[in-house]
Amino acid sequence: MKRMKLYYTLSIIFFSLGSVSILFMPLSLRYANSSGKVTLIINGLVFWLSFIMGYIMAWLAGKEHKARYGNPKARRAGMFRVFSNPYAKAADILTVISFVGFAGMLIFGVSSSYVCIILLFLFVLSIHMHALLNGLVFDTLINKGKEK
C-alpha cells in the first residue's frame, strides 16, 4: 500500500510539474536569444520528462494495485468516469471550464497570449487530475484511509 501511495503521489507531482512548465514557456522564449536557447531546452526537458515520469508512476501505481487487489470488476477507466468523488468533481469542472475558455479564445480570436497559456496550463493539469482522481487507485487509497 505504501508503494502504491508513493507512486500515485509522485505521478501527481510529475503531472503538476509538467503542467507548470507550460507557464514558463513564454519566459523561455523571451530569454532564448540571450541564453542561447538553454532555457528552451531545459523547459522542454522538464515538460516531456515530467509527463513521461508521471505516466510511468501512474502505471506503477496501477500495477501495485493490481498485484495487491487483483483485477477490478468491470468498470470504466478513470479517464471515462466523471464526478466519482468530490475531488474528481472539482477536477472535472475545471477541465470543462478551462477547455471552454481556451476553445472560446481560439474561436473568437482573442489575442491575450498570457490568458491562453494559463487556460492551457489549467486544462492540461485538470485533464490529468481528472484521470487520476476518477481512477481505481485513488478510490482504493481513499477507501482504505477511511477504514483506519
Secondary structure as UniProt FT lines:
FT   HELIX           2..23
FT   HELIX           25..30
FT   HELIX           32..35
FT   TURN            36..37
FT   HELIX           38..69
FT   HELIX           78..80
FT   HELIX           86..108
FT   HELIX           113..133
FT   HELIX           136..147
//
